[in-house]
Amino acid sequence: MNRLVPTEMLPETLWNSLESVLILPPQLVSSWKFLLEKNGLLEKAKERAPEGFEGGMSKEDTDNHLAWRFTGSSARVMLPILDPKDELDNIPDVFIRIFSGNKVFLADLPCGSGAASLSILTVLYELRRQNLVPREPLHVVIVGGEISKFAQQYANEALYRVVAELETQAIIVEFEFIDWNVCDKISNTDLIRKLTIKSQDCATRLLLLSNFSGFLEREKKWKDAQPQLDELFRHSRDDNSIALWIEPQKNNVTSGGGFMQRLIKWFRGAFANILSKDETEVDNYAESSADVVHPLNMGKFRVGLAVVRFDLPL
Ligand SMILES: C[S@@+](CC[C@H](N)C(=O)[O-])C[C@H]1O[C@@H](n2cnc3c(N)ncnc32)[C@H](O)[C@@H]1O
């Protein structure tokens, strides 16, 4: 199976194999702590989050998400890159195909405060620093879409904090976080235009959707959002273009008839004419979970992942 680093070679700085715990990359943690301190949220981040809190677009929801959920969102994205328990079949292959070198494109949707982008970049940095992956120059172009202006601003600041350090490992990053309302046709078309222009000369493209089921399912927005998701996926088709959809491993997401099954059914319906028989039969769906060291010395927390991969052929 193709993966960036074999399980037995994962660095102790990201995966403590004796205790089976994930460790968030230091650059990610320092960027997060900087945002917490600057915005008076450090004490809040040490409180216990209310059960079921998922975030939203207001300033208060954005702040609470940054304080309580940013670390979980980040760790959830580390799981498919590192797959420390070897549970994710052909999902880690995505990261070797997309991020091996050259100029690559990442669409981070909805980007929230930038946890997914920051997690990918700082894990790649750490693997390079430890000489576990080749240090070919890697130019990563990121476009994040998000309805909350407050979250867009946090994402900008979070990434800006790590740019110089990433360069020391030959990772050049270019990023832009823009308004996006998945339920609005015009806003979605504007996002797609931006994705198309920015990804024009990139060798590979990753369309990453993470942590959106709360809004789409619980707030019953799937019907309003689906035409825009159709359009987004249609326009993301290209050679070497892959979509990953990452969600928390919750009952309403994973169980039969849950969110992930809905996604797979939708994708196969929308692309029936261009998918090969194999692609409609092979299940590119997997789950994993792990404990994570809390970066504010508050013990460990558990993160669960449900992930589905969609190859987007021309
Ligand atoms: C649970 S957060 C996930 C953010 C990020 N992907 C992460 O994992 O940290 C959900 C995000 O969806 C955004 N959102 C809510 N409604 C939206 C909409 N109609 N269009 C685009 N984004 C929306 C919220 O502002 C929030 O940042």
Ligand as a Chemical Component Dictionary entry (heavy atoms), coordinates in Angstrom:
data_LIG
# 
_chem_comp.id                   LIG 
_chem_comp.type                 NON-POLYMER 
_chem_comp.pdbx_formal_charge   0 
_chem_comp.three_letter_code    LIG 
# 
loop_
_chem_comp_atom.comp_id 
_chem_comp_atom.atom_id 
_chem_comp_atom.alt_atom_id 
_chem_comp_atom.type_symbol 
_chem_comp_atom.charge 
_chem_comp_atom.model_Cartn_x 
_chem_comp_atom.model_Cartn_y 
_chem_comp_atom.model_Cartn_z 
_chem_comp_atom.pdbx_ordinal 
LIG C1  C1  C 0  -17.543 22.293 12.199 1  
LIG S1  S1  S 1  -16.815 23.653 11.363 2  
LIG C2  C2  C 0  -15.520 22.851 10.461 3  
LIG C3  C3  C 0  -14.432 23.751 10.009 4  
LIG C4  C4  C 0  -13.152 23.053 9.520  5  
LIG N1  N1  N 0  -13.375 22.248 8.331  6  
LIG C5  C5  C 0  -12.577 22.210 10.630 7  
LIG O1  O1  O 0  -12.585 20.973 10.516 8  
LIG O2  O2  O -1 -12.107 22.788 11.615 9  
LIG C6  C6  C 0  -18.031 24.007 10.151 10 
LIG C7  C7  C 0  -17.779 25.294 9.400  11 
LIG O3  O3  O 0  -18.782 25.443 8.400  12 
LIG C8  C8  C 0  -18.987 26.823 8.219  13 
LIG N2  N2  N 0  -20.279 27.011 7.545  14 
LIG C9  C9  C 0  -21.509 27.017 8.104  15 
LIG N3  N3  N 0  -22.431 27.239 7.172  16 
LIG C10 C10 C 0  -21.787 27.366 5.981  17 
LIG C11 C11 C 0  -22.205 27.615 4.647  18 
LIG N4  N4  N 0  -23.502 27.777 4.355  19 
LIG N5  N5  N 0  -21.267 27.680 3.667  20 
LIG C12 C12 C 0  -19.953 27.518 3.956  21 
LIG N6  N6  N 0  -19.492 27.297 5.218  22 
LIG C13 C13 C 0  -20.397 27.227 6.215  23 
LIG C14 C14 C 0  -18.955 27.364 9.640  24 
LIG O4  O4  O 0  -18.721 28.766 9.673  25 
LIG C15 C15 C 0  -17.836 26.544 10.263 26 
LIG O5  O5  O 0  -16.603 27.215 10.171 27 
# 
loop_
_chem_comp_bond.comp_id 
_chem_comp_bond.atom_id_1 
_chem_comp_bond.atom_id_2 
_chem_comp_bond.value_order 
_chem_comp_bond.pdbx_ordinal 
LIG C1  S1  SING 1  
LIG S1  C2  SING 2  
LIG S1  C6  SING 3  
LIG C2  C3  SING 4  
LIG C3  C4  SING 5  
LIG C4  N1  SING 6  
LIG C4  C5  SING 7  
LIG C5  O1  DOUB 8  
LIG C5  O2  SING 9  
LIG C6  C7  SING 10 
LIG C7  O3  SING 11 
LIG C7  C15 SING 12 
LIG O3  C8  SING 13 
LIG C8  N2  SING 14 
LIG C8  C14 SING 15 
LIG N2  C9  SING 16 
LIG N2  C13 SING 17 
LIG C9  N3  DOUB 18 
LIG N3  C10 SING 19 
LIG C10 C11 SING 20 
LIG C10 C13 DOUB 21 
LIG C11 N4  SING 22 
LIG C11 N5  DOUB 23 
LIG N5  C12 SING 24 
LIG C12 N6  DOUB 25 
LIG N6  C13 SING 26 
LIG C14 O4  SING 27 
LIG C14 C15 SING 28 
LIG C15 O5  SING 29 
# 
